[in-house]
Amino acid sequence: VHRLRSVDNLFVVVQEFKDYQFKENKEDALKDLEDLVKTLPWTNPLKVWELNNSLKKKKTKRKKHNLQSTASKEKLNNDGEEEGTDEQEASKQEDCAQNAAGVEPVSEQDTEEPEGVASRNEEEEEDNEQSDAKEELQAGSGSETKAGEGKTGEGDAKVLKFRVTCNRAGDKHSFTSNEAARDFGGAVQEHFQWKADMTNFDVEVLLNIHNNEVVVGIALTEESLHRRNITHFGPTTLRSTLAYGMLRLCDPQPTDIIVDPMCGTGAIPIEGATEWPSCYHIAGDNNPQAVKRAANNICSLLKKNENKESSTSLGIPLDIIQWDICNLPLRTGSVDIIVTDMPFGKRIGSKKKNWDLYPACLMEMGRICTPGTGRAVLLTQDKKCFAKALSRMGHIWRKGQTVWVNVGGLHAAVYLLKRTWERAEEKRSFW
């Protein structure tokens, strides 16, 4: 489950309520949430959480073991060392298999989106609310924590630390997310005799309220999985999960040449090279700073691959170049797939510039893309400008599918375009 590329966060569902009836009075509604804690089936989800934690502990032990083994490599013989890593890998796979059996991954998304293109605004809301809820929950539960300190928590010798995070959407609730997190958290603390801690917690209980739908869960990921490949972030770095969804949409086949002509920090080509190593990926940008960041991200990934004990890879099938999107140094019809995040005209560029940029981009992309079989997946929030540009380029691009996505609170669209058999006009040849 942890190897899923298309989800931001994993949590095990304690219970889900499709049509939860909230009381109109704030006090009554919050009292109901408190009473809910006692009735929830916590046992199995907590077992999954424990299993997940034992997997994490094994991973950190393995890292320590690797550090020790590299330090004393001279003393160890080769056979013994190889045997150890094989055993560890086997135990890792076994754990993953067990884990997969008990965990239900949930990503907040519409069914229309490509698998797991998850929305960001809820997480951002969550971050803002956590900071406010922090003081309230600590203030409200400071006196109660001492009662549970000496007791054992869920089979452990030490008292578990926890926090409650509430994501709330909808305007018919009489309470705020902070109030729900505070009161629900107080009830969880009384029920388990755990200790509230907003930063150094063992268990994160999630309370997701969307209109009348309520999901209670326990988090299995400490930080969002979308950060997995990127170390150097730019002003508009795309989430790895969204990049994966866009690549999935164009169905890459072995030996395909995939180009991201406006790569920024390289989120799309890096995700592509990691997940589709049998394709060849080319990335470019006109901004030297962006190219530098992307190159740094590739270096970090190569270092990470070197450190993996089972990795035998000699590199990744990815090149990065500084270029001009309107004059790409690529042969006509030489590219199978184009995947890119186009400038929205907010943080980078402007809406006014997009009116000239979009048609020029589509024209040049049409030139390098293979007629008949080539396809492009393009993300933009400037939908009006894109629609106009596409209508002008209708002879070389046909719109196949549109998927609506939420990018940092902005309502954006991912367009799947198919290349027609029509020949694109060439400005000048590089060859």
N, C-alpha and C positions, 0 to 999 in steps of 0.2 A: 504494500500500500504506500509506503514511503517513497517508492520509486515512480509513483504516478507523476507524470510531467504536467498535467493540466489542472491541478488543484492548488490553491494558495495555502489552505490550512486543512488539517485533518482533525476531526474530533469524533469520539464515539457517542452515539445518541443514547441518552438515559431514557428519555420519553419524548414523544412528539404529540402535540395536540392540534388537530386540524382546525377545530372551531372552538376555541376557548372563550367562554363568556366572561368578560371583565365587568366588574361592578362599576356603576357610574361614579359612586363616591370614592375618592382617592384612598381614604383609610381602609375601606372595605376591600378595595381591589388589591392593595398591598398586603392586607391580612391574608387574603386568599393565596397570594404568592408564597407567603411564609408557611401557611398550612400545607401547601403543595409539597414542600421539601420532605415532610414525613411520609408522604404516600408514594414517592417515586421509587422505582426498582433500581437501587444503586449498585447492588452486588455484582452483577455481570460486567457493567461498564467499568467498575473499579478494578475488576480482574484484568480486563483488557488494558487499562491504564498501567497496572503493575507489570504486565507482560511487555508493554511498550517501553517502560522504564528499564526493565532488565535488559532489553535489546540495546538501549542507549548506553547503559553501563558497560556492556560487553564491547561496544564500539570504542568507548574511551579507553578501556583496558587494552584493546588491540592497538590503539594509537601509542599508548605508553610502551607497550611491548615492542612496537616497531622502533621507537626512539632508542630503547635499550639495545635492541638487536643491532641497529646501525652503529651504535657506539662501540659495541664489543664484537664487531664483525670479524676482526682478525682472530679472535679466540674461537669463534664458532666454525664448525665445518659446514660445508654447503648443504649436505644431505639433511642434517638436523634442522636447519633453518627452513628449508623448503617444506619439510613435513609439517612444521608448526603452522605455516601460513595456510596450507591446504586445509588443516583441521579448522582453523579459524574461519576460513571462507565458508566451509560446510556448515559450521554452527550459525553463521550469519544468515545463510540461505534458509536454514531450518527455522530460525527465529522469524524471518520475513514471512515464511509460509504460514507459521502459526498465527502471526500477527494479522495476516491478510484474512484469515478465516473469521476473526472476531470483530473486525473493524468496519464500520460503515462510513465511508468518506462522504462528506457533505460539502458541496460548494454552492454558494448563493448565486444562482444564475437562472436565466430564462432557458427554456428548452430549445429556443431558437438558436442559441449561441453554439459555436463549435465546442466540442467536448471540453468543459472546464475553463472557458474564457470567463474568468470570475470578475465580479465588479469590485471596484476599489473604494468607492465612497463610504461603504459601510465600515470598512476597516479604519478609514481615516476618522469617521465619526467615533468609532470605538476608542481610538487613541485619545481623542479630545476628552471623551467622557471618562476614560479610565483615570486621567489625572485629577478630574474633579471628584470622582467617586472615591479616590484614594483617601483623601483627608476625612471624608464623611464616614467611610466604613471603619477607618482606624479609630476615629473619634467615638463612633457609636459602639465599637466592640472592644475598646481598650480594657474596660472593667471585666469583661467576660472571659478574656483570653487566659487569665491566670487559673481559672477553674480547671481548664483542660490540660494545663502544662504537664502535670505529673502523670496523666493517664496515657495509655497507649492508643495510637490512632491506626485503625484498620490493619492490625497485625504487625505494625512496626514498633520498635522500641521507642523511637522518637515521635514527638507530636508532629503531624504533617502541617505544613504551612499552605495556605490557599488564598486565592482571590476569586471574586466573581466579576465577570465582564458581561455587561448587558448591551446588546445591539437592539435598538428599537426603531421601527419604521411604521408610520401611520399617524393620523392626527386625531384619532378618536380615544386616545388613552388619557386618563385623568392624572397620570403620574409621569415623571421624567425617567430617563434611563438611570440616572444617578440614584434616584429614590428606589427604583426596582432592584438595582445592584446592592444597595445598602441593606434593604430589608430582607431580600432573599439570602444575601451573604450572612446576615445575623442568624437566620434560621438554620443555614447549613452549619454554621459554627456551633450552635446549640446541639444540633443533631449528632455531629461527629466529634465534637470537642476538639476541632482543629484550631489552629492559630491563624489569624488574618495577617497577611503580609503582601503588600502590593508589588514589591519588586523581587524579593528573593523567595518565590513561592514554589511549592512542589506540585500542587494541583491547581489547574485553572478551570473553574466551572463556568460554562457559557450559558447565558440566558438570552436566546434570540426571540424577539417578539416582532412579528410582522403582521400588522392589523390584528386579526383574530387567531393567527397561527402562532403557536408557542413551541419552541424546541429547547430542551435542556440537554446540554452535552458536557463532555469533559475533553479538554484539548489534548491532542497527542503531539502537536508540533509547537516548539517554543517560539520559533520565528517563522514568518511566511516562507513557503518553499520557493517563491518567485525570486528570491535573492541568490539562488544556488550558484549561478555562473558569473555574476557581475561583481567586480570589486571596485571598479572606477566608474562612478555614476556621473551622468551629465544632467543638464536641466530638464531633459525630456526622455530619460532612459525608459524604455518599454519594459514591462514586466516579462520575465521569462515564460510565465504561464500563458500570457496573451500571445507572445511570439510563437510558442509551441502550437497554440490553436490556429494561428494564421498559416503556419507551415503545414499542419495536418489538412487544412482546407484545400490545399493545392495538390495533395496526394503525391509526394515526391517518389520517383522510381529510381532504382539503382542506375548510376552513371548520369543522372540528370545534372545539368549545370544550373545552379541556383544563384541569382544575383540580388543583392540588396544595394541599390544605387544611392540610397540616402541612409546610411547605416547608423549614423550617430555613434553611440558607444559600443555598437556591435551586438546588441541583445539578440536580434533575429539570426544573423549568420552563426553566432556562437552556439545558440540553441540548436540550429540546423546541423552544424558540424558535429555536435555531440550526439544528437539523436538519429541523424541520417548520415553516418560516416561513409556510406557507399556513393553519396552524391559529391559533387565538387562545388564549393561555395566561394563566391567572390563578393567582397564588400567594398564599398567606397563612399566617400563623402567629400564635399568641397571645403569643409572646415578643417584646417590642420590640427586644431585642438581635439576635435572629435576623433580624427584618425589616430591621434596619439593615445587617447583614452581607450579606443577599441584595441589597439596594439597591446596596451598594458593589460587589458582584460584577457586577451589571447595568451599572453605570457603567464599570467596568473593561472589560467586553466591548464597550460602545459606543465607548470610546476606541480599543480594539484595531481595531474595524471601521473607524473613521475613518482610522487609519494605513495600512490596506491600500490599495495603489494602485488596485486594480481595484474596490474597494467603492463602490457607489453607494447603499448602504442608508441610509435616513433614520432608522432605529431598529429595534427588535425588537418583535414582537407579544406583549408581556408586561407585565402589571401586577402590582404587589405591594401587599398590604393587610395590616394587622393586624386579626385577627378571632378569634372564638371558634368552635372546630371544631363545637361542639354547636348553635350558632345562626348559621349562615352567611348573610351578606346577599346571597343569590342566589335568584332565582325558582325555584319548584318546577318540576322537569322541564326546566331550561334548560341543563343541562350534558351533553355527549356522553361525556366520558371523565374518570375520576378516577384519578390516579397519585400514590401517596404512600408514603413510608417511615414506618411507624407507630412510636411509641416502644416500644423493646424492654423498658423498665422497668429498665434497668441504669444507663446514664449519665444518662438523662433520665427523670423520672417513677419509678414503681415498679410491680412486678408486681401489687401489691394494687390500685393505682389503675386499672390496665388492665382489671380486672374490671368496673368501671363505665364506663370510657372507651370501650372497644371497641364494646359494643352501642350506646352513644349515637352514636359516630362512624358506625357502619354505618347507623343509622337516618337520621341527617341527610344522609349521602352518598346514601342511597336516595331521600330527598326531592328533592334537587337534580338527580339523574340522570334522564335521559329514559327513561321506561318502555319496555321492549321492545328498544330498540337500545343503551341506555347500557351502559357496561362500566367496570370498575374493576380496576386492578392495584395490589395492596397488598403491601408487604414487611414481614414481622415475624419476630422470633425467638421471641416468646411464643406458640408454636403452640397450646398447650393452651387458653389464654384465647381465642385467635382462633376456634378450632374451636367452642367453647361459644357465643361471641357470634354466630357465623355460623348455628349451629343455631337460635338464637332469632330470627334475621332471615331464616330460610329462605323466608318468603313474598315478600320483595323482592329477595333475592340468591341466584343459583344459582352454585355453584362450577364453573368450566369446566376449569381446569388448575392444577396446582401444580408449580413449578420450585424445586428445592433449590439454594441458593447458600451460599457461604461468605463471611461479612462479618467481616473482621478476626478470623478464628479461630472465630467463632460460627456454628453451623449454623442458618441462617435459611431462610425459605420465601417465594417470590413467588407470590401467589394471583391468578389471573385470574377475576374474578367477572362474571357477566352479570346485568343488571337485568331482573327479570320485568315482566309487564304490570300486576301488582298495584299498587294505589295506596298510597303511603306516607302515614302519618298526619302531619299538620302540627301543629307546636306553636303557631306564630303566624306571621302573614304580615308580611313586611317591606314589602309593596307595597299 
